[in-house]
Amino acid sequence: MASRIWQLARESWQLPAAGAIMGILNVTPDSFSDGGVHADVASAVAHARRMIDAGADMIDIGGESARPGSAEVTVAEELDRVLPVVAALRAEFPHARLSIDTRHAEVARATLLAGADVVNDITGLADPAMRLVCAELPCGVVLMHMQGEPGTMQQNPRYDDVVAEVRAFFETRVALAVADGIAPERICLDPGIGFGKTVEHNLSLIRHLESLRVRNLPILMALSRKSFMGSLLGDAELPKLSPVPTVVMSLLSADRGADLHRVHDVAELKQALVLRAALC
């Protein structure tokens, strides 16, 4: 299996050929699946430790929920949530890869200075200030596609050709990031499953994942506990109750070109990726 290189803040990371895992660490009171569970620093660090022990290659720390219908939080509130966690994780795990899940340039700057390696931006670097921060403090960047904004994105998402439109978005945003000083090897692409997409839009993107790849950049899939899998299975709660739907869809995405997987259930996906690699 081919292995791509992703340039982060402190290393040139050769992604595992079997697939890399980004463990989700939400330090929010209202995330759709685990809001409030890891809201204090001690429990957040303990959960990160469990995910690292289970095989997570990176920890993605988020202080603002992006679930459908969510409201934007202030920068000060987001910083209060994430900055102590980033600092604590960097102190305990000096070699761990840390990602900050934020759409705010001020949060990105503060957490990069505190030791984060990656900025994971659901707006796809729409804010020029965010592009400036990521150019001034060279880091890895996850550039995600979203139609609309979290508060309204699932009300009536529409595309003429979802695959072509998401690819065109990537081409445009990557070119913009490069023009603003972000080296292309620092960029990872995320098609934004569930962010302004219907069930069929999500399935089309997964079916044609390799068609979305721009400049041979790595692709991140964030499928964990997404509701579209519950719709397909006839049980809206099932993806939250069992890791099986996420593991199966992540493996199918890996078969179609996904390089990284952002998940809650790290141990289960790690085992599945190891078994898949044995057959490849």
MIDOSE-1310 file (N, C-alpha, C; in nm, 2 decimals, decimal comma, always signed):
residues 280
masr	+0,08/-0,12/+0,00/+0,00/+0,00/+0,00/+0,09/+0,12/+0,00; +0,04/+0,23/-0,08/+0,12/+0,35/-0,08/+0,11/+0,43/+0,05; +0,21/+0,50/+0,08/+0,21/+0,58/+0,20/+0,25/+0,72/+0,17; +0,17/+0,82/+0,21/+0,20/+0,96/+0,18/+0,26/+1,03/+0,30
iwql	+0,33/+1,14/+0,27/+0,40/+1,22/+0,37/+0,32/+1,35/+0,40; +0,30/+1,38/+0,52/+0,23/+1,50/+0,57/+0,32/+1,58/+0,66; +0,35/+1,70/+0,62/+0,44/+1,79/+0,69/+0,36/+1,85/+0,81; +0,40/+1,83/+0,93/+0,34/+1,88/+1,05/+0,43/+1,99/+1,10
ares	+0,39/+2,05/+1,22/+0,47/+2,16/+1,28/+0,61/+2,11/+1,31; +0,62/+1,99/+1,36/+0,75/+1,95/+1,41/+0,81/+1,83/+1,35; +0,75/+1,77/+1,24/+0,80/+1,66/+1,18/+0,74/+1,64/+1,04; +0,81/+1,57/+0,96/+0,76/+1,52/+0,83/+0,71/+1,38/+0,85
wqlp	+0,58/+1,36/+0,86/+0,52/+1,24/+0,90/+0,49/+1,15/+0,78; +0,55/+1,03/+0,77/+0,51/+0,94/+0,67/+0,40/+0,86/+0,73; +0,28/+0,88/+0,67/+0,16/+0,82/+0,72/+0,17/+0,67/+0,71; +0,12/+0,60/+0,81/+0,12/+0,45/+0,81/+0,05/+0,40/+0,68
aaga	+0,11/+0,30/+0,62/+0,05/+0,25/+0,50/-0,09/+0,18/+0,53; -0,10/+0,13/+0,65/-0,23/+0,07/+0,68/-0,34/+0,17/+0,71; -0,30/+0,29/+0,73/-0,40/+0,40/+0,77/-0,37/+0,45/+0,91; -0,37/+0,59/+0,92/-0,35/+0,65/+1,05/-0,48/+0,68/+1,12
imgi	-0,47/+0,69/+1,25/-0,59/+0,71/+1,33/-0,58/+0,85/+1,41; -0,68/+0,93/+1,39/-0,69/+1,06/+1,47/-0,80/+1,04/+1,57; -0,76/+1,03/+1,70/-0,85/+1,01/+1,81/-0,92/+1,14/+1,84; -1,05/+1,13/+1,86/-1,14/+1,25/+1,89/-1,14/+1,28/+2,04
lnvt	-1,10/+1,40/+2,08/-1,11/+1,45/+2,21/-1,19/+1,58/+2,22; -1,32/+1,56/+2,24/-1,41/+1,68/+2,25/-1,41/+1,73/+2,40; -1,37/+1,86/+2,42/-1,38/+1,92/+2,55/-1,49/+2,02/+2,55; -1,61/+1,97/+2,51/-1,72/+2,06/+2,49/-1,84/+2,01/+2,58
pdsf	-1,94/+2,09/+2,61/-2,05/+2,04/+2,68/-2,16/+1,98/+2,59; -2,15/+2,00/+2,46/-2,26/+1,98/+2,37/-2,23/+1,91/+2,24; -2,11/+1,84/+2,23/-2,09/+1,77/+2,11/-2,19/+1,66/+2,09; -2,22/+1,62/+1,97/-2,33/+1,53/+1,94/-2,33/+1,39/+2,01
sdgg	-2,20/+1,34/+2,03/-2,19/+1,21/+2,08/-2,14/+1,20/+2,22; -2,05/+1,29/+2,25/-1,98/+1,28/+2,38/-1,96/+1,41/+2,46; -2,06/+1,50/+2,43/-2,05/+1,63/+2,50/-2,05/+1,62/+2,65; -1,96/+1,69/+2,71/-1,95/+1,70/+2,86/-1,88/+1,58/+2,92
vhad	-1,84/+1,48/+2,85/-1,77/+1,36/+2,91/-1,63/+1,39/+2,95; -1,56/+1,47/+2,87/-1,42/+1,50/+2,89/-1,40/+1,65/+2,90; -1,49/+1,72/+2,97/-1,48/+1,87/+2,97/-1,38/+1,93/+3,07; -1,33/+1,85/+3,16/-1,22/+1,91/+3,25/-1,09/+1,85/+3,21
vasa	-0,98/+1,92/+3,24/-0,85/+1,88/+3,20/-0,81/+1,74/+3,24; -0,83/+1,71/+3,36/-0,79/+1,57/+3,41/-0,85/+1,46/+3,33; -0,98/+1,47/+3,31/-1,05/+1,36/+3,23/-1,01/+1,37/+3,08; -0,99/+1,49/+3,03/-0,95/+1,50/+2,89/-0,81/+1,43/+2,87
vaha	-0,72/+1,46/+2,96/-0,58/+1,40/+2,95/-0,59/+1,25/+2,97; -0,67/+1,20/+3,06/-0,69/+1,06/+3,08/-0,74/+0,99/+2,96; -0,84/+1,05/+2,89/-0,90/+0,99/+2,77/-0,80/+0,99/+2,66; -0,72/+1,10/+2,64/-0,62/+1,10/+2,54/-0,52/+0,99/+2,57
rrmi	-0,48/+0,97/+2,69/-0,39/+0,86/+2,73/-0,44/+0,73/+2,68; -0,57/+0,70/+2,71/-0,63/+0,58/+2,67/-0,63/+0,56/+2,51; -0,66/+0,67/+2,44/-0,65/+0,66/+2,30/-0,51/+0,64/+2,24; -0,42/+0,70/+2,30/-0,28/+0,68/+2,26/-0,24/+0,54/+2,28
daga	-0,27/+0,48/+2,40/-0,24/+0,35/+2,43/-0,31/+0,25/+2,34; -0,43/+0,29/+2,29/-0,50/+0,20/+2,20/-0,46/+0,21/+2,05; -0,37/+0,30/+2,02/-0,31/+0,31/+1,89/-0,34/+0,43/+1,81; -0,39/+0,54/+1,88/-0,41/+0,66/+1,81/-0,28/+0,73/+1,76
dmid	-0,27/+0,77/+1,64/-0,15/+0,83/+1,59/-0,15/+0,98/+1,61; -0,27/+1,04/+1,64/-0,28/+1,18/+1,66/-0,41/+1,20/+1,75; -0,41/+1,31/+1,83/-0,52/+1,34/+1,91/-0,58/+1,48/+1,86; -0,71/+1,48/+1,83/-0,77/+1,60/+1,77/-0,86/+1,66/+1,88
igge	-0,82/+1,78/+1,93/-0,88/+1,84/+2,04/-0,98/+1,95/+2,00; -1,11/+1,94/+2,04/-1,21/+2,04/+1,99/-1,28/+2,10/+2,11; -1,30/+2,23/+2,10/-1,36/+2,31/+2,21/-1,49/+2,37/+2,16; -1,54/+2,34/+2,04/-1,66/+2,40/+1,99/-1,73/+2,29/+1,91
sarp	-1,86/+2,26/+1,95/-1,93/+2,16/+1,88/-1,97/+2,21/+1,74; -1,96/+2,12/+1,64/-2,00/+2,15/+1,50/-2,11/+2,06/+1,46; -2,19/+2,00/+1,55/-2,30/+1,92/+1,52/-2,41/+2,00/+1,45; -2,49/+1,94/+1,37/-2,60/+2,02/+1,30/-2,68/+2,10/+1,40
gsae	-2,70/+2,22/+1,38/-2,78/+2,31/+1,46/-2,70/+2,38/+1,58; -2,57/+2,35/+1,58/-2,49/+2,41/+1,69/-2,47/+2,56/+1,67; -2,45/+2,63/+1,78/-2,42/+2,77/+1,78/-2,27/+2,79/+1,80; -2,22/+2,90/+1,74/-2,08/+2,93/+1,75/-2,05/+2,98/+1,90
vtva	-1,94/+2,94/+1,95/-1,90/+2,99/+2,08/-1,80/+3,11/+2,07; -1,78/+3,18/+2,17/-1,68/+3,29/+2,16/-1,54/+3,24/+2,16; -1,45/+3,31/+2,11/-1,31/+3,28/+2,11/-1,26/+3,25/+2,26; -1,29/+3,34/+2,35/-1,25/+3,33/+2,48/-1,30/+3,20/+2,55
eeld	-1,42/+3,17/+2,52/-1,48/+3,04/+2,58/-1,41/+2,92/+2,52; -1,38/+2,92/+2,39/-1,31/+2,81/+2,33/-1,17/+2,80/+2,38; -1,10/+2,91/+2,40/-0,97/+2,90/+2,45/-0,96/+2,85/+2,59; -1,06/+2,89/+2,67/-1,07/+2,84/+2,81/-1,08/+2,69/+2,81
rvlp	-1,15/+2,63/+2,71/-1,17/+2,49/+2,71/-1,05/+2,42/+2,66; -0,98/+2,47/+2,55/-0,88/+2,39/+2,48/-0,74/+2,41/+2,52; -0,71/+2,54/+2,55/-0,57/+2,57/+2,58/-0,51/+2,50/+2,70; -0,58/+2,48/+2,81/-0,52/+2,40/+2,92/-0,50/+2,26/+2,88
vvaa	-0,59/+2,21/+2,80/-0,58/+2,07/+2,76/-0,46/+2,05/+2,66; -0,44/+2,14/+2,57/-0,32/+2,12/+2,48/-0,19/+2,13/+2,56; -0,19/+2,23/+2,65/-0,07/+2,25/+2,73/-0,04/+2,12/+2,82; -0,14/+2,07/+2,88/-0,13/+1,95/+2,96/-0,08/+1,83/+2,88
lrae	-0,14/+1,81/+2,76/-0,11/+1,70/+2,68/+0,04/+1,71/+2,63; +0,08/+1,83/+2,59/+0,21/+1,85/+2,54/+0,31/+1,82/+2,65; +0,28/+1,86/+2,77/+0,37/+1,84/+2,89/+0,38/+1,69/+2,92; +0,27/+1,61/+2,91/+0,28/+1,47/+2,94/+0,32/+1,39/+2,83
fpha	+0,29/+1,43/+2,71/+0,32/+1,35/+2,59/+0,41/+1,43/+2,49; +0,53/+1,46/+2,52/+0,61/+1,55/+2,44/+0,62/+1,51/+2,29; +0,61/+1,38/+2,26/+0,62/+1,34/+2,12/+0,49/+1,31/+2,05; +0,38/+1,33/+2,12/+0,25/+1,30/+2,06/+0,21/+1,41/+1,96
rlsi	+0,14/+1,36/+1,86/+0,09/+1,45/+1,75/-0,05/+1,51/+1,80; -0,06/+1,64/+1,81/-0,18/+1,71/+1,86/-0,24/+1,79/+1,75; -0,37/+1,78/+1,73/-0,44/+1,86/+1,64/-0,54/+1,95/+1,71; -0,56/+2,07/+1,67/-0,67/+2,16/+1,73/-0,78/+2,18/+1,62
dtrh	-0,90/+2,14/+1,66/-1,01/+2,14/+1,58/-1,08/+2,28/+1,60; -1,05/+2,38/+1,52/-1,11/+2,51/+1,54/-1,12/+2,58/+1,40; -1,22/+2,68/+1,40/-1,23/+2,77/+1,29/-1,19/+2,91/+1,32; -1,13/+2,93/+1,44/-1,09/+3,06/+1,48/-0,94/+3,08/+1,48
aeva	-0,90/+3,18/+1,41/-0,75/+3,21/+1,40/-0,69/+3,23/+1,53; -0,75/+3,30/+1,62/-0,69/+3,33/+1,75/-0,67/+3,20/+1,83; -0,76/+3,11/+1,82/-0,75/+2,98/+1,89/-0,64/+2,90/+1,83; -0,63/+2,90/+1,69/-0,52/+2,83/+1,62/-0,39/+2,88/+1,67
ratl	-0,37/+3,01/+1,67/-0,24/+3,07/+1,71/-0,20/+3,03/+1,85; -0,29/+3,05/+1,94/-0,26/+3,02/+2,08/-0,22/+2,87/+2,10; -0,30/+2,78/+2,04/-0,27/+2,64/+2,06/-0,15/+2,59/+1,99; -0,12/+2,65/+1,87/+0,00/+2,62/+1,80/+0,12/+2,66/+1,89
laga	+0,12/+2,78/+1,95/+0,22/+2,82/+2,03/+0,24/+2,73/+2,16; +0,12/+2,67/+2,20/+0,13/+2,58/+2,32/+0,17/+2,44/+2,28; +0,19/+2,41/+2,15/+0,24/+2,28/+2,12/+0,16/+2,20/+2,02; +0,05/+2,25/+1,97/-0,03/+2,18/+1,87/+0,05/+2,17/+1,74
dvvn	+0,03/+2,06/+1,67/+0,10/+2,03/+1,54/+0,01/+2,06/+1,42; -0,12/+2,06/+1,43/-0,21/+2,06/+1,32/-0,33/+2,15/+1,35; -0,38/+2,22/+1,25/-0,50/+2,30/+1,26/-0,60/+2,23/+1,17; -0,71/+2,18/+1,23/-0,82/+2,11/+1,17/-0,94/+2,21/+1,16
ditg	-0,96/+2,27/+1,04/-1,05/+2,38/+1,02/-1,17/+2,33/+0,94; -1,29/+2,33/+1,00/-1,41/+2,28/+0,93/-1,45/+2,38/+0,82; -1,40/+2,50/+0,82/-1,44/+2,60/+0,72/-1,35/+2,60/+0,60; -1,25/+2,51/+0,60/-1,16/+2,50/+0,48/-1,07/+2,62/+0,46
ladp	-1,02/+2,68/+0,57/-0,94/+2,80/+0,57/-1,00/+2,91/+0,50; -1,13/+2,93/+0,52/-1,21/+3,04/+0,46/-1,16/+3,18/+0,51; -1,12/+3,18/+0,63/-1,08/+3,31/+0,70/-0,93/+3,34/+0,66; -0,91/+3,46/+0,59/-0,77/+3,49/+0,56/-0,68/+3,50/+0,68
amrl	-0,73/+3,53/+0,80/-0,65/+3,54/+0,92/-0,61/+3,40/+0,96; -0,69/+3,30/+0,94/-0,65/+3,16/+0,96/-0,54/+3,12/+0,87; -0,55/+3,15/+0,75/-0,44/+3,12/+0,65/-0,31/+3,19/+0,69; -0,32/+3,31/+0,74/-0,20/+3,38/+0,78/-0,13/+3,31/+0,90
vcae	-0,21/+3,27/+1,00/-0,16/+3,20/+1,12/-0,09/+3,07/+1,07; -0,15/+3,00/+0,99/-0,09/+2,87/+0,94/+0,03/+2,89/+0,86; +0,04/+3,00/+0,79/+0,16/+3,03/+0,72/+0,27/+3,08/+0,81; +0,24/+3,16/+0,91/+0,34/+3,22/+1,00/+0,39/+3,12/+1,10
lpcg	+0,31/+3,03/+1,14/+0,34/+2,92/+1,23/+0,32/+2,79/+1,16; +0,42/+2,75/+1,07/+0,40/+2,64/+0,98/+0,35/+2,51/+1,06; +0,24/+2,46/+1,02/+0,18/+2,34/+1,08/+0,11/+2,26/+0,98; +0,07/+2,14/+1,02/-0,02/+2,07/+0,93/-0,15/+2,13/+0,93
vvlm	-0,23/+2,12/+0,82/-0,36/+2,18/+0,81/-0,46/+2,07/+0,75; -0,57/+2,06/+0,82/-0,68/+1,98/+0,76/-0,78/+2,08/+0,70; -0,80/+2,07/+0,57/-0,88/+2,16/+0,49/-1,01/+2,08/+0,46; -1,12/+2,12/+0,53/-1,25/+2,05/+0,52/-1,35/+2,12/+0,43
hmqg	-1,43/+2,04/+0,36/-1,54/+2,10/+0,29/-1,67/+2,10/+0,37; -1,74/+2,21/+0,37/-1,87/+2,22/+0,43/-1,96/+2,31/+0,35; -2,08/+2,27/+0,32/-2,18/+2,35/+0,26/-2,26/+2,42/+0,36; -2,26/+2,56/+0,37/-2,33/+2,63/+0,47/-2,25/+2,64/+0,60
epgt	-2,32/+2,65/+0,71/-2,25/+2,65/+0,84/-2,33/+2,56/+0,94; -2,26/+2,53/+1,05/-2,32/+2,42/+1,13/-2,47/+2,44/+1,17; -2,50/+2,57/+1,20/-2,64/+2,59/+1,24/-2,75/+2,56/+1,14; -2,72/+2,56/+1,01/-2,82/+2,54/+0,91/-2,78/+2,44/+0,80
mqqn	-2,66/+2,38/+0,81/-2,60/+2,30/+0,70/-2,69/+2,18/+0,66; -2,76/+2,12/+0,75/-2,84/+2,00/+0,71/-2,98/+2,03/+0,68; -3,02/+2,16/+0,66/-3,16/+2,19/+0,64/-3,20/+2,15/+0,50; -3,12/+2,18/+0,40/-3,16/+2,14/+0,26/-3,03/+2,14/+0,17
pryd	-2,93/+2,06/+0,20/-2,81/+2,06/+0,12/-2,84/+2,02/-0,03; -2,78/+2,09/-0,12/-2,81/+2,06/-0,27/-2,68/+2,08/-0,35; -2,66/+1,98/-0,44/-2,55/+1,99/-0,53/-2,60/+1,94/-0,67; -2,54/+1,99/-0,77/-2,56/+1,94/-0,91/-2,48/+1,81/-0,92
dvva	-2,35/+1,81/-0,87/-2,26/+1,70/-0,88/-2,17/+1,71/-0,76; -2,21/+1,64/-0,65/-2,14/+1,66/-0,52/-1,99/+1,62/-0,54; -1,95/+1,52/-0,61/-1,81/+1,48/-0,62/-1,73/+1,59/-0,70; -1,79/+1,64/-0,81/-1,72/+1,74/-0,88/-1,71/+1,87/-0,81
evra	-1,81/+1,91/-0,73/-1,81/+2,03/-0,66/-1,72/+2,03/-0,54; -1,71/+1,92/-0,47/-1,62/+1,91/-0,36/-1,47/+1,91/-0,41; -1,45/+1,84/-0,52/-1,31/+1,84/-0,58/-1,28/+1,99/-0,62; -1,37/+2,06/-0,68/-1,34/+2,19/-0,73/-1,31/+2,28/-0,61
ffet	-1,39/+2,26/-0,50/-1,36/+2,33/-0,37/-1,22/+2,31/-0,32; -1,18/+2,18/-0,32/-1,04/+2,15/-0,28/-0,94/+2,22/-0,37; -0,96/+2,22/-0,50/-0,86/+2,28/-0,59/-0,85/+2,43/-0,56; -0,96/+2,49/-0,54/-0,96/+2,64/-0,52/-0,90/+2,67/-0,38
rval	-0,94/+2,60/-0,28/-0,89/+2,63/-0,15/-0,74/+2,59/-0,13; -0,70/+2,49/-0,19/-0,55/+2,45/-0,18/-0,47/+2,56/-0,25; -0,52/+2,60/-0,37/-0,45/+2,71/-0,44/-0,44/+2,84/-0,36; -0,55/+2,87/-0,29/-0,55/+2,99/-0,21/-0,46/+2,98/-0,09
avad	-0,46/+2,86/-0,03/-0,37/+2,84/+0,08/-0,22/+2,85/+0,04; -0,19/+2,79/-0,07/-0,05/+2,80/-0,12/-0,01/+2,94/-0,16; -0,10/+3,01/-0,22/-0,07/+3,15/-0,25/-0,05/+3,24/-0,13; -0,11/+3,20/-0,02/-0,09/+3,27/+0,11/+0,03/+3,22/+0,19
giap	+0,10/+3,13/+0,13/+0,23/+3,09/+0,20/+0,22/+2,95/+0,27; +0,12/+2,88/+0,26/+0,11/+2,74/+0,32/+0,16/+2,64/+0,22; +0,27/+2,57/+0,25/+0,32/+2,48/+0,16/+0,22/+2,36/+0,13; +0,21/+2,32/+0,01/+0,11/+2,21/-0,02/+0,13/+2,09/+0,06
eric	+0,26/+2,05/+0,09/+0,28/+1,93/+0,17/+0,23/+1,93/+0,31; +0,18/+2,05/+0,35/+0,13/+2,07/+0,49/-0,02/+2,04/+0,49; -0,08/+2,02/+0,37/-0,23/+2,02/+0,36/-0,28/+1,88/+0,35; -0,39/+1,85/+0,43/-0,47/+1,72/+0,42/-0,61/+1,76/+0,39
ldpg	-0,68/+1,68/+0,31/-0,81/+1,71/+0,26/-0,92/+1,62/+0,34; -1,03/+1,69/+0,37/-1,14/+1,62/+0,44/-1,27/+1,65/+0,37; -1,34/+1,56/+0,30/-1,46/+1,59/+0,23/-1,58/+1,63/+0,31; -1,56/+1,62/+0,44/-1,67/+1,68/+0,53/-1,80/+1,60/+0,53
igfg	-1,79/+1,47/+0,55/-1,90/+1,38/+0,55/-2,00/+1,43/+0,66; -2,13/+1,45/+0,62/-2,23/+1,50/+0,71/-2,23/+1,65/+0,73; -2,15/+1,72/+0,67/-2,14/+1,87/+0,68/-2,21/+1,93/+0,56; -2,34/+1,94/+0,56/-2,41/+2,00/+0,44/-2,42/+1,89/+0,33
ktve	-2,45/+1,77/+0,37/-2,47/+1,66/+0,28/-2,59/+1,57/+0,32; -2,66/+1,52/+0,22/-2,76/+1,41/+0,25/-2,69/+1,28/+0,26; -2,77/+1,18/+0,29/-2,71/+1,04/+0,29/-2,65/+1,00/+0,16; -2,72/+1,03/+0,05/-2,67/+1,00/-0,08/-2,55/+1,08/-0,12
hnls	-2,54/+1,20/-0,08/-2,42/+1,28/-0,10/-2,30/+1,22/-0,03; -2,32/+1,18/+0,09/-2,21/+1,11/+0,17/-2,17/+0,98/+0,10; -2,26/+0,90/+0,06/-2,22/+0,78/-0,01/-2,15/+0,80/-0,14; -2,19/+0,90/-0,22/-2,13/+0,93/-0,34/-1,98/+0,97/-0,32
lirh	-1,96/+1,05/-0,22/-1,82/+1,10/-0,19/-1,73/+0,98/-0,15; -1,79/+0,89/-0,07/-1,71/+0,77/-0,03/-1,68/+0,68/-0,15; -1,79/+0,66/-0,23/-1,77/+0,57/-0,35/-1,66/+0,63/-0,44; -1,65/+0,76/-0,45/-1,56/+0,82/-0,55/-1,45/+0,90/-0,48
lesl	-1,40/+0,85/-0,36/-1,31/+0,92/-0,28/-1,18/+0,96/-0,35; -1,12/+0,87/-0,43/-1,00/+0,89/-0,49/-1,01/+1,01/-0,60; -1,13/+1,03/-0,65/-1,16/+1,13/-0,74/-1,15/+1,27/-0,68; -1,15/+1,28/-0,55/-1,15/+1,40/-0,47/-1,00/+1,45/-0,45
rvrn	-0,91/+1,36/-0,47/-0,77/+1,39/-0,43/-0,71/+1,49/-0,52; -0,65/+1,60/-0,46/-0,59/+1,71/-0,53/-0,44/+1,71/-0,50; -0,35/+1,72/-0,60/-0,21/+1,73/-0,58/-0,15/+1,61/-0,50; -0,22/+1,50/-0,50/-0,18/+1,37/-0,43/-0,17/+1,40/-0,28
lpil	-0,25/+1,48/-0,23/-0,25/+1,51/-0,09/-0,32/+1,40/-0,01; -0,29/+1,38/+0,12/-0,36/+1,28/+0,20/-0,50/+1,32/+0,22; -0,59/+1,22/+0,24/-0,73/+1,24/+0,26/-0,77/+1,19/+0,40; -0,84/+1,27/+0,48/-0,89/+1,23/+0,61/-1,04/+1,21/+0,60
mals	-1,08/+1,10/+0,66/-1,22/+1,07/+0,66/-1,27/+1,08/+0,81; -1,37/+1,15/+0,84/-1,43/+1,17/+0,97/-1,57/+1,11/+0,97; -1,58/+0,98/+0,99/-1,71/+0,91/+0,98/-1,76/+0,88/+1,11; -1,69/+0,90/+1,22/-1,72/+0,84/+1,35/-1,86/+0,88/+1,39
rksf	-1,94/+0,77/+1,41/-2,08/+0,79/+1,47/-2,17/+0,88/+1,39; -2,14/+0,90/+1,27/-2,23/+0,99/+1,18/-2,36/+0,93/+1,16; -2,46/+1,02/+1,16/-2,60/+0,98/+1,16/-2,64/+0,92/+1,03; -2,57/+0,94/+0,92/-2,61/+0,88/+0,79/-2,61/+0,73/+0,80
mgsl	-2,51/+0,68/+0,88/-2,50/+0,53/+0,89/-2,63/+0,48/+0,96; -2,67/+0,55/+1,06/-2,80/+0,51/+1,13/-2,92/+0,51/+1,04; -2,92/+0,61/+0,95/-3,03/+0,62/+0,85/-3,03/+0,49/+0,76; -2,91/+0,45/+0,72/-2,90/+0,33/+0,63/-2,94/+0,21/+0,71
lgda	-2,91/+0,20/+0,84/-2,93/+0,08/+0,92/-3,07/+0,08/+0,98; -3,14/+0,19/+0,97/-3,28/+0,19/+1,02/-3,28/+0,21/+1,17; -3,17/+0,26/+1,23/-3,16/+0,29/+1,37/-3,07/+0,41/+1,39; -3,13/+0,52/+1,42/-3,06/+0,65/+1,43/-2,95/+0,64/+1,54
elpk	-2,97/+0,57/+1,64/-2,88/+0,57/+1,76/-2,77/+0,46/+1,74; -2,78/+0,37/+1,65/-2,69/+0,26/+1,64/-2,54/+0,30/+1,63; -2,51/+0,40/+1,54/-2,37/+0,44/+1,53/-2,31/+0,50/+1,66; -2,39/+0,55/+1,75/-2,34/+0,59/+1,88/-2,32/+0,48/+1,98
lspv	-2,40/+0,37/+1,96/-2,40/+0,26/+2,06/-2,30/+0,15/+2,02; -2,27/+0,15/+1,90/-2,17/+0,04/+1,85/-2,07/+0,10/+1,76; -1,94/+0,05/+1,77/-1,84/+0,10/+1,68/-1,84/+0,03/+1,55; -1,93/-0,07/+1,53/-1,93/-0,15/+1,40/-1,95/-0,06/+1,28
ptvv	-2,06/+0,02/+1,28/-2,08/+0,10/+1,16/-1,96/+0,19/+1,12; -1,90/+0,25/+1,22/-1,79/+0,34/+1,19/-1,67/+0,26/+1,14; -1,64/+0,14/+1,20/-1,53/+0,06/+1,16/-1,55/+0,01/+1,01; -1,67/-0,03/+0,98/-1,70/-0,09/+0,85/-1,68/+0,02/+0,74
msll	-1,74/+0,14/+0,77/-1,73/+0,25/+0,67/-1,59/+0,30/+0,66; -1,52/+0,30/+0,77/-1,38/+0,35/+0,76/-1,29/+0,25/+0,68; -1,32/+0,12/+0,69/-1,24/+0,03/+0,61/-1,27/+0,04/+0,47; -1,40/+0,06/+0,44/-1,44/+0,08/+0,30/-1,38/+0,21/+0,24
sadr	-1,37/+0,31/+0,32/-1,31/+0,43/+0,28/-1,16/+0,41/+0,26; -1,10/+0,33/+0,34/-0,95/+0,30/+0,33/-0,93/+0,23/+0,19; -1,02/+0,14/+0,16/-1,01/+0,07/+0,03/-1,02/+0,17/-0,09; -1,09/+0,28/-0,07/-1,11/+0,38/-0,17/-1,01/+0,49/-0,17
gadl	-0,91/+0,49/-0,07/-0,80/+0,59/-0,08/-0,79/+0,67/+0,05; -0,87/+0,65/+0,15/-0,85/+0,73/+0,27/-0,72/+0,70/+0,34; -0,65/+0,80/+0,38/-0,52/+0,79/+0,45/-0,53/+0,80/+0,60; -0,62/+0,87/+0,65/-0,64/+0,89/+0,79/-0,79/+0,88/+0,83
hrvh	-0,81/+0,85/+0,96/-0,95/+0,82/+1,00/-0,97/+0,89/+1,14; -1,06/+0,98/+1,15/-1,09/+1,05/+1,27/-1,21/+0,98/+1,34; -1,18/+0,92/+1,46/-1,28/+0,84/+1,52/-1,28/+0,85/+1,68; -1,39/+0,81/+1,74/-1,40/+0,80/+1,88/-1,34/+0,67/+1,93
dvae	-1,37/+0,56/+1,86/-1,34/+0,43/+1,91/-1,21/+0,38/+1,84; -1,10/+0,42/+1,90/-0,97/+0,40/+1,85/-0,93/+0,25/+1,84; -0,95/+0,18/+1,95/-0,90/+0,04/+1,96/-0,96/-0,05/+1,86; -1,09/-0,03/+1,84/-1,16/-0,11/+1,74/-1,12/-0,09/+1,60
lkqa	-1,10/+0,04/+1,56/-1,05/+0,07/+1,43/-0,91/+0,02/+1,41; -0,83/+0,04/+1,51/-0,69/+0,00/+1,50/-0,68/-0,15/+1,47; -0,76/-0,23/+1,54/-0,76/-0,38/+1,51/-0,80/-0,41/+1,37; -0,91/-0,34/+1,33/-0,96/-0,36/+1,19/-0,86/-0,32/+1,08
lvlr	-0,78/-0,21/+1,10/-0,69/-0,17/+1,01/-0,57/-0,27/+1,00; -0,53/-0,32/+1,11/-0,42/-0,42/+1,12/-0,46/-0,54/+1,04; -0,58/-0,59/+1,06/-0,63/-0,71/+0,98/-0,64/-0,68/+0,83; -0,69/-0,56/+0,80/-0,70/-0,52/+0,66/-0,56/-0,52/+0,59
aalc	-0,46/-0,46/+0,67/-0,33/-0,46/+0,61/-0,27/-0,59/+0,59; -0,31/-0,69/+0,67/-0,25/-0,83/+0,65/-0,30/-0,89/+0,52; -0,41/-0,84/+0,46/-0,46/-0,89/+0,33/-0,42/-0,81/+0,21; -0,36/-0,69/+0,24/-0,33/-0,60/+0,13/-0,18/-0,62/+0,08
